[in-house]
């Protein structure tokens, strides 16, 4: 068994993944964590799988840069994808990152998020009413994906009749972040950035003419800036609106979908949560740990650093494997077990340090309300067919999960 694990780790190449890996990457992550936790890829980059190493990289923003200009130039050239992914909040270092994050966080205050709860409950209950009328339903399209698109649409105050393209744009742009992409995926991503920018130019022009309430309308707040006249440039404004949709949509869709599938696959834990609904908050944290919506992050070393006895020279690309770190036994007791009541759970699904997810409180609220109200309405739901994974390594979720409201 040990020899098999060593061989699994030794043969791992992020650019040549198997179909089995996409279905269940965790045995490979375990093999890497145990035998090659700081593994050099054939392309010269390094792949990190230990919890403590990820925390080191997240917190040392000086030595581990989030700026992607050098890394993305060979992949995207001078395309719109390059412009977008090197301008948005998540792929920048302080002080640019600090300035943009402060503006976004101003519109995602605890008070603002608490004010979203009544509308979120109404949205979820409306979706559950529609599912009840059908009996059979598609978990992702009919429920998990429908919630965050509406929430982010409300944050940016996108008219309801104009929201239809948002999900497809988001999937195309984020799909282009995979380690290896086809020419078709590259073209789809560029087309999506182009179309999204064109739409946002119109939306921003409207909002400048008729501002909304900056306490609730993120777009108005980003346009107006802070009282000290700190504002985003036009390019920063547009690309960070795209980032807000992408960051808030894909990961929250995966949180809800992954959670309800995991509960269906672990009946004792599902029953435990139904019988003790006050466990919903630790249950959401456990879903985020057990099936992290975002599995990979990336950094570039700016100086020579040492991890686990291995020296990484300045200018080395580094992949942070969140999915592996969140099952590290040095941090989590019995990490392969799905436990909705887990109390010590400092997972890295939202990263940590300066780049900790700006929208994590909102994602947690969406996940808790969606999953709790779904279970209360359909305690006997069941998967009715083979779930289809998204076929992506960076974002772990499902494209389709056929379900019955009653087994």
C-alpha positions in Angstrom: 0.0 0.0 0.0 2.8 2.4 0.9 4.6 1.7 -2.4 1.3 2.4 -4.2 1.0 5.7 -2.4 4.6 6.7 -3.2 4.0 5.8 -6.9 0.8 7.8 -7.0 2.6 10.9 -5.6 5.6 10.4 -7.9 3.4 10.2 -11.0 1.3 13.3 -10.2 1.3 16.0 -12.9 -1.2 18.8 -12.6 -1.2 19.2 -16.4 -2.0 15.5 -17.0 -4.9 14.5 -14.8 -6.9 11.3 -15.1 -10.7 10.9 -15.2 -10.4 9.1 -11.8 -8.7 12.1 -10.3 -11.5 14.4 -11.3 -14.1 12.1 -9.6 -12.0 11.7 -6.4 -8.7 13.6 -6.0 -8.4 13.0 -2.3 -6.3 9.7 -2.4 -3.8 11.5 -4.6 -3.8 14.5 -2.3 -3.1 12.2 0.6 -0.3 10.4 -1.2 1.3 13.8 -2.0 0.9 15.1 1.5 2.5 12.0 3.0 5.3 11.4 0.5 5.9 14.6 -1.6 4.2 17.5 0.2 6.4 20.1 -1.7 6.3 18.4 -5.1 8.0 19.8 -8.1 5.9 19.6 -11.3 7.5 18.7 -14.7 6.9 22.4 -15.7 9.1 23.6 -12.8 6.3 24.8 -10.5 5.7 23.4 -7.0 2.5 21.9 -5.6 1.9 22.2 -1.8 -0.5 20.0 0.1 0.3 20.5 3.8 -1.9 22.8 5.9 1.0 24.6 7.6 2.8 25.2 4.3 -0.4 26.8 2.8 -0.8 29.1 5.9 2.8 30.2 5.5 2.3 31.1 1.8 -1.0 32.9 2.5 0.4 35.0 5.3 3.7 35.9 3.8 2.5 38.2 1.1 6.0 39.6 0.6 7.6 36.3 -0.4 4.5 34.7 -2.0 3.0 37.1 -4.5 -0.6 37.0 -5.8 0.2 39.2 -8.8 -0.3 37.1 -11.9 1.2 39.2 -14.7 4.3 37.1 -15.1 2.5 33.8 -14.7 -0.5 34.6 -17.0 1.4 36.3 -19.8 2.4 33.0 -21.5 -1.0 31.5 -21.0 -3.2 34.4 -22.1 -1.0 36.7 -24.2 -2.4 40.2 -24.5 -6.0 39.0 -24.4 -9.0 40.2 -22.5 -8.6 37.2 -20.2 -5.1 38.5 -19.3 -6.5 42.0 -18.6 -9.3 40.6 -16.4 -7.3 38.1 -14.4 -4.5 40.6 -13.7 -6.8 43.4 -12.7 -9.3 41.8 -10.3 -8.9 41.9 -6.5 -7.8 38.3 -6.0 -4.8 38.4 -8.3 -3.2 41.5 -6.9 -0.9 42.4 -4.0 -1.0 45.2 -1.5 -1.3 48.2 -1.8 -3.6 47.8 -4.9 -5.3 44.7 -3.3 -5.8 46.6 0.0 -7.4 49.6 -1.7 -9.9 47.6 -3.8 -10.7 45.2 -0.9 -11.5 48.1 1.4 -14.0 49.5 -1.1 -15.7 46.2 -1.6 -15.8 45.3 2.1 -17.5 48.6 2.8 -20.6 47.3 0.9 -20.3 43.9 2.5 -20.5 45.0 6.1 -22.2 42.7 8.7 -25.2 45.1 8.8 -25.5 45.0 5.0 -25.3 41.2 4.9 -27.9 40.9 7.7 -30.2 43.1 5.7 -30.0 40.6 2.8 -31.5 37.7 4.9 -35.2 38.3 4.3 -34.8 38.6 0.5 -32.6 35.5 0.6 -35.2 33.5 2.5 -37.9 34.5 0.0 -35.7 33.6 -2.9 -34.9 30.1 -1.5 -38.6 29.4 -0.5 -39.7 30.4 -4.0 -37.2 27.9 -5.6 -38.4 25.2 -3.2 -42.0 25.9 -4.1 -41.1 25.4 -7.8 -39.2 22.1 -7.0 -42.2 20.8 -4.9 -44.5 21.3 -7.8 -42.3 19.1 -10.0 -41.3 16.3 -7.7 -38.2 15.5 -9.8 -35.6 18.3 -10.1 -32.1 19.2 -11.1 -30.2 20.2 -7.9 -27.7 22.6 -9.6 -29.8 24.3 -12.2 -33.1 24.4 -10.2 -31.5 25.4 -6.9 -27.8 25.6 -6.1 -26.9 27.8 -9.1 -30.0 29.9 -9.0 -29.3 31.4 -5.6 -25.9 33.1 -5.8 -26.6 34.6 -9.3 -29.7 36.3 -7.8 -27.8 37.5 -4.7 -24.9 39.0 -6.7 -27.3 40.4 -9.2 -29.1 42.1 -6.3 -25.8 43.4 -4.9 -24.9 45.0 -8.2 -28.6 45.8 -8.8 -28.7 44.1 -12.2 -32.2 44.2 -13.6 -33.8 40.7 -13.3 -34.5 40.6 -17.0 -30.8 41.1 -17.8 -29.4 38.4 -15.6 -29.7 35.4 -17.9 -26.2 35.5 -19.4 -24.4 36.0 -16.0 -23.9 32.3 -15.1 -22.6 31.3 -18.5 -20.2 34.3 -18.6 -18.9 33.3 -15.1 -18.4 29.7 -16.0 -16.5 30.6 -19.2 -14.2 33.1 -17.5 -13.4 30.8 -14.5 -13.0 27.8 -16.7 -10.1 29.5 -18.4 -8.2 29.4 -15.0 -7.8 25.6 -15.3 -4.1 24.5 -15.4 -4.5 23.5 -19.1 -7.2 24.9 -21.4 -8.2 24.1 -25.0 -8.3 26.8 -27.7 -12.1 26.6 -27.5 -12.1 27.3 -23.8 -9.7 30.2 -24.3 -12.0 31.6 -27.0 -15.1 31.2 -24.8 -13.4 32.9 -21.9 -12.3 35.9 -24.0 -15.8 36.2 -25.6 -17.3 36.2 -22.1 -15.0 38.9 -20.8 -15.7 41.0 -23.9 -19.5 40.6 -23.6 -19.5 41.1 -19.8 -17.4 44.4 -20.1 -19.8 45.7 -22.8 -22.8 45.0 -20.6 -21.1 46.6 -17.5 -20.2 49.8 -19.4 -24.0 50.3 -20.0 -24.9 49.3 -16.4 -22.3 51.7 -15.0 -23.4 54.6 -17.2 -27.0 54.1 -16.0 -25.9 54.0 -12.4 -23.8 57.1 -12.7 -26.9 58.9 -14.0 -29.1 57.4 -11.3 -27.1 56.2 -8.2 -28.5 53.6 -5.9 -28.1 53.4 -2.1 -24.4 52.8 -1.5 -25.2 50.9 1.8 -26.9 48.2 -0.3 -25.8 48.7 -3.9 -22.1 47.6 -4.3 -21.9 49.1 -7.8 -22.9 52.5 -6.6 -20.4 52.3 -3.7 -17.6 51.2 -6.1 -18.4 54.1 -8.4 -18.6 56.7 -5.7 -15.5 55.5 -3.8 -14.6 56.5 -0.2 -15.1 59.9 1.4 -11.4 60.6 0.9 -11.9 60.5 -2.8 -10.3 57.1 -3.2 -11.9 55.6 -6.3 -11.3 52.8 -8.7 -10.1 53.5 -12.3 -12.7 52.6 -15.0 -10.8 49.4 -15.8 -10.5 48.4 -12.2 -14.2 49.1 -11.6 -15.4 47.0 -14.5 -13.1 44.0 -13.9 -13.9 43.9 -10.2 -17.6 43.8 -11.0 -16.8 40.7 -13.0 -14.8 39.4 -10.2 -17.6 39.9 -7.7 -20.0 37.8 -9.8 -17.4 35.1 -10.4 -16.2 34.9 -6.8 -19.7 34.9 -5.4 -21.3 32.6 -7.9 -19.2 29.6 -8.6 -18.0 28.9 -5.1 -21.4 29.3 -3.5 -23.1 27.1 -6.1 -20.5 24.5 -5.3 -21.0 24.9 -1.5 -24.7 24.2 -1.8 -24.5 21.5 -4.4 -21.5 19.7 -2.7 -23.2 20.0 0.7 -26.5 18.4 -0.3 -24.8 15.6 -2.2 -22.5 14.9 0.7 -25.5 14.8 3.1 -27.3 12.4 0.7 -24.2 10.2 0.7 -23.9 10.2 4.5 -27.5 9.4 5.8 -26.5 9.4 9.5 -25.1 12.9 9.2 -28.1 14.1 7.2 -30.4 12.7 9.8 -28.4 14.2 12.6 -28.6 17.7 11.0 -32.3 17.4 10.3 -32.9 16.4 14.0 -30.6 19.1 15.3 -31.0 22.1 12.9 -28.9 24.3 15.1 -25.9 22.4 13.7 -26.3 24.1 10.4 -23.5 26.5 10.9 -20.8 23.9 11.8 -22.3 21.7 9.0 -21.6 24.5 6.5 -18.1 24.8 7.8 -17.7 21.0 7.4 -18.9 21.0 3.9 -16.4 23.8 3.1 -13.7 21.7 4.6 -14.7 18.2 3.3 -15.4 19.3 -0.3 -13.8 22.7 -0.7 -15.5 24.7 -3.5 -12.2 26.2 -4.5 -9.5 23.5 -4.5 -6.5 25.4 -5.7 -4.7 28.8 -5.3 -1.6 30.1 -6.9 1.4 32.2 -5.8 4.7 33.3 -7.2 7.8 33.5 -5.0 9.5 36.9 -5.0 12.6 35.7 -3.0 14.3 32.4 -2.1 12.1 30.5 0.4 12.4 27.1 2.1 9.5 24.8 2.7 9.9 21.3 4.2 13.6 21.3 3.5 13.1 22.2 -0.1 14.4 25.5 -1.5 12.3 27.5 -3.9 14.1 30.2 -5.9 12.6 33.6 -6.5 10.2 33.5 -9.5 8.9 30.0 -8.8 5.2 29.4 -9.5 3.5 27.7 -6.5 0.1 25.9 -6.4 -1.6 25.8 -3.0 -3.8 22.7 -2.8 -6.7 23.8 -0.5 -8.5 20.4 -1.0 -5.4 18.6 0.4 -4.7 21.0 3.3 -8.3 20.7 4.5 -7.8 17.0 5.0 -4.4 17.2 6.7 -4.5 15.0 9.9 -2.0 17.3 11.6 -4.8 19.9 11.7 -8.1 17.9 11.6 -9.0 14.8 13.7 -10.1 11.9 11.5 -10.1 14.2 8.4 -11.6 11.8 5.9 -14.8 11.6 8.0 -17.7 13.9 7.2 -18.9 15.3 10.6 -21.6 18.0 10.6 -20.9 18.7 14.3 -17.1 19.2 13.9 -16.1 21.9 16.4 -12.4 22.5 15.7 -12.5 23.4 12.0 -10.0 26.1 10.9 -10.3 25.1 7.2 -8.8 27.1 4.4 -11.7 27.1 2.0 -11.8 30.9 2.3 -8.0 31.2 2.5 -6.4 33.1 5.3 -4.4 36.3 5.8 -4.7 39.3 3.6 -6.5 37.4 0.8 -9.1 35.8 3.0 -12.4 35.8 1.0 -14.1 39.2 1.2 -17.5 37.6 0.7 -17.2 34.7 3.1 -19.9 36.0 5.5 -22.3 36.2 2.6 -21.4 32.8 1.3 -21.9 31.3 4.7 -25.3 32.9 5.0 -26.4 31.7 1.6 -25.2 28.2 2.4 -26.9 28.0 5.8 -30.2 29.3 4.6 -30.3 27.2 1.4 -29.3 23.9 3.0 -31.4 24.3 6.2 -34.6 25.3 4.4 -34.0 22.6 1.7 -33.7 19.9 4.4 -36.7 21.2 6.3 -38.8 21.1 3.2 -37.5 17.8 1.6 -36.0 15.7 4.4 -36.4 12.5 2.3 -34.8 13.8 -0.9 -32.6 11.4 -2.9 -30.2 11.5 -5.8 -31.9 10.0 -8.8 -29.2 9.1 -11.3 -25.5 9.7 -11.8 -24.3 13.1 -10.7 -22.1 14.8 -13.3 -19.0 16.5 -12.0 -17.8 19.8 -13.6 -14.6 18.2 -14.9 -12.5 21.0 -13.4 -9.7 20.7 -10.8 -9.6 24.3 -9.5 -13.3 24.6 -8.7 -14.9 21.4 -7.4 -18.6 21.0 -8.0 -21.3 19.4 -10.1 -22.8 20.4 -13.5 -25.8 18.2 -12.8 -27.4 16.2 -10.0 -30.8 14.6 -10.8 -32.9 14.3 -7.6 -36.3 13.3 -6.2 -38.0 15.3 -3.5 -39.0 12.0 -1.8 -37.1 8.7 -2.0 
